[in-house]
């Protein structure tokens, strides 16, 4: 998950300062904003427009670019590898998100019981978030090796051993598992903060009415966690769509095409074969897909009931 | 919440689940450290612990590739990016939060709109830009795209600045303080928690970054640690004990940072999710 998408769900607060308190300071505001503007313009806005332009070109960086019209896009739509990459990336997102989110909510519920030692557990759960994906990818590769740590454990438990990263069927779930390992504790923190924001009187009222714990969870906790849930889902879905580092060190897209996720395919097309136009078209399509998935989630959550406690 | 009345076995179950979770959380770190201390003939022996502690693998990693150089590069690049984000980010955020100027709202909307574009989308144009600037294999390429601050950082800081009561600045203004002095002597000291948040998250992101360095650098002189691991894996992939030593070197600095600033880091993550 990348840091730069993290604020998507955060709403702008109402401007609380009255206009009179804002003062006109001539050129000063522009001086304050200028460095960041250069950064945004050069490294975000212009590249964002440029990727659209480059996607309309044939360009391998060696010869000069030529206009290709929409042919890169038609090529993507007729490219079985691109379709395969998109499908397994969606599969990867689906392997990740439900499990990771449910685990994060469960851990948050447990930590929220304010028993002694909870701060230590909370800290331990956050540690995977700090791990460099490349380094931890290598470590997991070692753990998942045939005759590796996990296999020894399975052997002790008399369970069948699996060549996790060497089997078409298991390689992608194994990479997804690393991602779940890395992000569950991080997402748990948001749910924990959300839980701590739920007023206790709601639960007390529910208890007076004799509500069961399960009923309390579904009628109080979950609806009130909905803004947090939306935030966590949107950021982690966007992040999962862009998986790269762990795939790069653990499988290089293999075995066969089993873990050739979309980002890895863009990387290969763009930076190993220097098909700049084609890779740009792939990038634009990924942007559209991520945008649609994000909007879908917003729409889904808007239609759900929410409580207004203010 | 009123959980104090839970039965003892409920609490025992909770602790059991949490312990399993905690073990899974730190398991890869332990494996990495333990394997890195094993001599080559014990790697496949199936024992969790090495028969004796042996730092030979670290020495091997350190001498067979310039790992020290990679570490210094990563540290340098990360620190410069953090400083840049703090300085340029807080300047811009303060202007957006507290100053009135023409085009402010339009500009801010433009900044926000860039948040919708995932990193990967702009990767190819950025690479071509770096190539045209002649910055491939340079610190400039590693640092430039994020050092002038990012919209997400500016947004985080702006939200915090908006929450500072305007009266404080008003009082300073009546006392004759100029806008730069108010910013430096009042706003920034009040904003330490959010500046720490931005610093921590930027540092972690930058330390662990892989795809961008992979694209813009390929010589030892400018390689960062993540890249060092990948190339070490390529060369010495079967030497698991040495590979684990390399991974441990990459993982440990942030763990030490976490042990030192644990509460601050946890709060920092939570702050990024606040409305």
Interface residues (C-beta under 8 A of the other chain):
Chain A: X2 X3 X4 X5 X6 X7 X8 X10 X11 X13 X15 X16 X17 X19 X21 X22 X23 X24 X25 X28 X29 X30 X32 X33 X35 X36 X37 X38 X39 X40 X42 X43 X44 X45 X46 X47 X48 X50 X51 X54 X61 X107 X110 X111 X112 X113 X114 X115 X117 X121 X122 X123 X124 X125 X126 X127 X128 X129 X130 X131 X132 X133 X134 X135 X136 X138 X139 X140 X142 X143 X147 X149 X152 X181 X185 X186 X189 X190 X192 X193 X200 X203 X204 X207 X227 X228 X231 X232 X238 X241 X242 X244 X245 X248 X249 X263 X266 X267 X270 X271 X276 X279 X280 X283 X284 X286 X287 X290 X291 X294
Chain B: X1 X2 X3 X6 X11 X14 X15 X17 X18 X21 X22 X24 X25 X26 X27 X28 X29 X31 X32 X35 X44 X46 X88 X89 X91 X92 X94 X95 X96 X98 X99 X100 X101 X104 X107 X110 X111 X114 X115 X116 X117 X118 X119 X120 X121 X122 X123 X124 X125 X126 X127 X128 X129 X131 X144 X145 X146 X147 X148 X149 X150 X151 X152 X154 X155 X156 X159 X162 X166 X169 X170 X173 X179 X180 X201 X202 X204 X205 X207 X208 X210 X211 X214 X215 X225 X226 X229 X230 X233 X240 X243 X244 X246 X247 X250 X251 X254 X255 X257 X258 X262 X265 X266 X269 X270 X272 X273 X274 X275
